[in-house]
Amino acid sequence: MIQKNYVDELRKRGLLSQAIPNTEEYLNTNISAGYVGFDPTAVSLHIGSLLPIMLLVHFQRAGHKPIALVGGATGMIGDPSGKSNERSLLSEDILQKNVAGIKKQLEKFLDFENKENPAEIVNNYEWTKNFSFLEFLRDVGKYLSVNYMMAKESVKKRLEGDTGISFTEFSYQLLQGFDFLHLYENKNCKIQMGGSDQWGNITTGTELISKKANGKAYALVCPLMTKADGTKFGKSESGNIWLDPDLTSPYQFYQFWLKVNDADLPKLFRFYTLFEVEEIEKMEAEHQNNPNALKKILADDITCRVHSQEDVDNAQKASALLFKGTQEDFENTDDKTLQEILADVPQKTFSKQEFEGFETNVDWLSNLLDTSKGDIKKLIKGRGLSINREKITEQQAQTKPNFKAIKDKYFLIKKGKEYFLTEIQ
């Protein structure tokens, strides 16, 4: 049963970039299967991938059947969309490991137990592994002209660039089109969704369905996630923000959302949360002079859905301890909890003999922070270094380390806005 107008929901959230004509009318009168493809170029998806995932989430909530396609086959080829150079081809073992990691993440967002419209995960390697090259040319390639394929934006950009495009990547849109045709014929899948950079590949599928199956299929895409200033969203100073806790810890993930630009908040709430738009508007009105309160709601919500409520609780404890905790707070926290809370803070261990061997605080901190002694002295002079909440003075810089350790073995160092933990064993 159709629960709501899917396309209108995306439109209200700013999640609709473009769609094939009559897509909205079709989905308002027909329950349909629809899919989004995810190529396993890494073992984990990142927050940029969350947007197409949210397309599937809203699709299922509207009463339709979501299909997540993990591209075990297309991942071997590499999508030229948005790339100025050809991707490195991955081995089958790495691809299968990546496929497994992505499947695990998708299961956190989609309902696979729903009796009316359960989500499904498919792998295009299953229907392409035994498909011969000659069959592909005969049954797929003949239906689309080279002129049509060269007109695609992703291909045009590569042809105009210095590196050109290989036949391998040029054929990618045919493979993605064949995926759509296969799901159309075998899963009654009538719509494909994705990011706006996928429009060319997606419409290749609708064209193939029209010409080979004499059928009608639909497509829609969401905008790519960019910041208010137009730059790419989803990367920190250290790189991508991954959904895998081993690549981006829950604490780092949580902190990322607390640090987003105030101007990006309206877009992020509508894109990444499941709050109704009216509810979001009420929160914005209530906290219009306190963007940090909105950032906390955003961070709590997304971290809980990507990781767990326990991870949210631990991230909050870590934040409170790091940013507001006193020496007494640290002392009153048991070792196990302290290690869990500070697990995501860069750490280094020294033996008691090593620690006592440092002649000055500058020597110790230079070793700990992997920073030159000159830079350490500049930081101390600018009051930019503290140990266990106590600012290091220029006089202390040249004395032996004699700060009171937390629990007689821990030192929490703050360098600018960064924290480091060292343990003396």
N, C-alpha and C positions, 0 to 999 in steps of 0.2 A: 504494500500500500504506500502510495506517495505521501510523504509526511510534510514536505514544504517545497517551495520553489527554489530549487538548487541554484540556478543561475542568478536569481535575484539575491540570494544569500551571499554569493560571491561578489556580486556587484556592490552590495551595501558595505562589504568589508574591504573593498578596493582590490579584491583578488581576481577580478576579471579584466584581462588585457584585450583579448579578442576571441571571437567564436564564429564558427561557420553559421551562416544564416539558418534560422529556424531551429537551432539547437535548443533554445529555451522552450519553444512550443512543443518540441518532441518530448523533452524530459518532463514536461508538465502533464503529459497525457499518456506516457508510457514508462513503465518500470524497466530499467535497462541495466545491463552490465556495462561497466566502463573501466578503463585501465590507465595506469601511469607506469612508465618504464624507468627502472633504476639500473644504470650500468655499474657493475662491481669493479670500478677502477681502484677502489681502496677497500680495506676491511670494514670500514665504517662509513655511514652517511654523516653529513655535517648539517649545521643549521640552515644552510642554503637549501638542502634537500628537504627540509621540513615544510617548505611551502607546497611543493607538489604532494607531499604526504597529507597536508591539511586539505588539499583538494579531494583526496580520497575519503578523508574523515567526514567532511561535509557531505560528500556524495552518499555515503552510507547513512548518515543521519537524516538525509532527505528521503530515504526509503529505497535507494538503488543499491546494486551489488558492486562493490569495489574489487578490482583485481590489481594486485601489485605484481608487475612483471620484473623479475630480476634477470638481467641480460647476461646469462652465462655464455651465450653465443656472440651477441653484439659487443660484449666486453672484450672479446678477442680481436675485434676490428678497430674500435675507437671512433667516437663521434667527432667529426671536425667542427661541430657547432661551437662558436665562441673561442676557437683555438687558432693561433697563428702558425703553430708548428704541429707536426704529426705526433700523436701520442706514442709512447713506448708500448709495444705489445707485451702482454703479460702471459706467463705460463699457465697451463691448465690447472696445475696444483694451486697456484696463488689465486686464480679466479674462483676456484671452488671454495677456498677458504673465505674469500671476500663475500661470495654469495651467501654462505652460511651466516656470516656476521650481520649482513644486511637483513636477512630474513628474520633473525632474532630481534632486531630493532623494530622492524615493521609490525611485528606481533604486539608491540606495546601500544600501538595507536589504533589498530583496526580490530573489530570484533569478529572473530572466526567461529564463535559459537552461536551467533544469532540464527534463529530458526528460519526467519523470513528472507533475510538477505545477507548470509554469511560472507565475510571477506575471503579471498582466496589468493594464494601466492603461486605464481607459475614461473618457470624458467625456460626461456626460449631455446636453450641448448637442447631440450628434449625433442623439439620438432624440427630442428635444423641439423642435428648431428648426423643423420643418415640421408640428408638431402644432397644429392650430387650436384656438382658444378653445372653439368649439362642440363639437369632438371631445373636448376635455378634460372639459367639463361632462358630456357624454353617457357617455363611456367610463370616467371616473374618479370625478368628483364625485358621481354618482348612487349609488355604492356605500357612501358613508360619510355618516352623519347629522351635522347641525350639532351636535346634542347630544353625540355621540361626540367631535367635534373640540374642542368647548368644554371638555370635561372634562379635556383634557390640561393638565398642570401648567404648561407654558410659556405656554399661552394664558390659563389662569386667573390667573396672576400679572400678566400684562399688563392683563387686564380689570379687575383689582382696583386697579391703579395709576392714576396721574394721566394718563398719556399714552394709555392704551388701546392698541388694535392695529388696523392697517390691514388691509383685505381682502388686500392683497399679502402681508403676512407671515402672515396667517391661513391663506392657501392653501399655505404652505411645506410643511406636513406632507403635503398631497396630492401635491405634486411629489416629495417624498422617497419617499412610498409608491409612486408610479408608477415611480420608479427601481428599487425592489426588485422590483416586478412585472415590469418589462422584463427585468431580469437573471435572474429566476426562469424566465421563459419562453424567453429567448434564450441564457443561459449556464449553465442548470441550477444557478443560485445559490440555495441553500436557507437561508442564514443571513446575517444582517447583524449587524455588531458596531460598537461605538463607545463614547463616554464616557457616563456615567450620565445626563448632561443630555439625551442623545438618545433616552432610552427611549421617550418619547411618540411621537416621529417614527418610530422604528424599528417600534414595534408597530402604528402606522398601516399600515405596509407589510405586516406579517403579516396584518392584518385584511383589507386589500384583496386579497391573494393568496387568502385563504380565500373571500371573497365573489365575486370576479370570476373567479378561475381554479379555484375549488373545490379549492385545493391546501393543503398544509401547509408552513409555513416557520417558521424558528426565529430566535432573537435572544438576544444576550447583551451586557452592557455592563460596562465597567471603572469603578472609582471615579475621580473627578476627583482630580488631584494636588494635595494640600494639605500644608502643613508640619505638624510635630508639634503646633504650637499652634493648628492649625485654619485658619490664614490661607492665602491663595492662594500656590501655589508657581510658580516659573518667571519671576519678574521680579526684576531688580536695581534699584539706585537709578536707573539710566538707562532702565529699561523692560524690554520683553520680551527674553528670550534666544533669538535667532533661530538657525536652522540655516544660513542664508545667511552666508558669511564676510564679505560686504560690509556686512552689517547688524550682525552680532556677530562680531568677529574671532576666529580660532581661539585666540589668547592669552586674550582676554576670556572666551570660552567655557570654556576650560580652568580659568581662575581661578574661575569661578562654582562649579564642582564642588568645588574645593579649599576653598571658603568655606562650604559648606552646613553646617547645624546638625548636631552630632553625633547628636542624637536622630532625625534623618531618615535616617541612613545605612542601617539595616536595610531600610527601605521602598525607598529609592532603588536599592540593589543588586538587589533582587528585581524591581523594576519595569523598570529600564533596562538591565541587563546580561544577557548570555546564559550566564553561569556557572550551572551546576546548583545547585539550592538547597543540596544537601549540601556542595558546594564553598564556597559563600558562608558556610555555618555554620562551616566549618573556618577560613576567613579571619577571621571575626569572633572566634572563640576565640583564634586566634593573635595578633590585634592588639587584644584587648579593652581594653588599657590604652594603646593608641596609635591613636586615631581618625584622626590625620593620615595614617598609613600606608594606612588604608582609603580615605580621601578621594583619595589619589594613585592607587590602583588604579582607583577609580571614574572619576576624571578622565582617566586614560590610556585606559581602555577606551572611554568614550563619545566622547571627542574623536577617537580613531582611527577609530571607525565613522562618525561624522558628517562628519569632515574627512579626515585621513590620518595615517599614522605620522610622516611628515615634519613635519606641523603639531604633533604631540605632541612630537617632538624639539625643535622650535624653541620651543615653549611652555616646555618644561623648561629649555632654555638661558636663555631670557629670565627665567624665575623665579629660576634660580640666580644669574644675573648681577645682577638687580635686588635680590634679597634678601640675597645673600651675597657678591657680587663686590666686590673691592677696586679701588682706583684702578689698580693694576697689571694686574688682570684686564681692565679696560676698555681700557687702553693696549695690551694684547697681543691684542686682538680686532680683526681687520681691519675696515675701514670698511664693506664690503658686508655682512659678517655682523652687525656692530653695528647697521646700519640694519634688517636683517631681524629681528633679535631685538627691537629697540626699536620696530618698526613700529607696534605697537599702543599705544604710550605716547603720550599727547598731546604734540604737538611745535609749536614756534614758532621761526622763523628771524629773526635780526636781522642787519643789515649791520654791519660793523665800526664804521662811523661812528655808527650808532644806538646800538650797545652802549657805545661810549666816551662817548656823550652823556649817559648816566645818571649823575647826581651821587652817588647812593647805592644800596646794595643794595636798600633799601626801594623806591626808584623803579623799579628794574629788575624786581624780583619782583612788584610791584603790576601792572606792565604785562604781564608774562609770564603771571601767574596770573589776571589780570582780577579782582583783589581790591583792596579799598580799602587805602590805606597804613596806616590805623589797624588793620585786621585783620592786615596783615602784621606790624606791630609787636607785636601781641598774640601771634601765632604764634611770633615770635622770642623773646619774653619767656618763653613757655611751653616753649621748646626744641622747637618743633614744625616747624621748617624746617631742612633740610640741603642742602648743595650738594656733590656728589661725595663723599658719605659724611661730610662735615664739618659738624657743627652750627653754625649761624650764631649768634654771640653778640650781645648788645645793643650792644657796642662796634663790632662789624663792621656793624651795621645802617645806620649813618650814614656809612660809608666808601664810596669808589667800589668797584665790583665788581673784586676783585683775586684771586679764587680761581683756582687752576691749572686750566686747561681740559684735558679729556681730548682727546688728539691735537691740542691747541692750538685746538680749535674747539667741543667739546661740553661742556655742563654738564647733569648729571642732578640735578634738584631733587626732593626728597621733601617733600611737605606732608602731615603725618599719615601715612596709609597709601597716599596717592596719589603717583604718579611723573609727572614732566614732563621732557621733553627739549628743550633749546634748542641751536641751532647758530648759530655766529657765522661769517658768510661775508664 
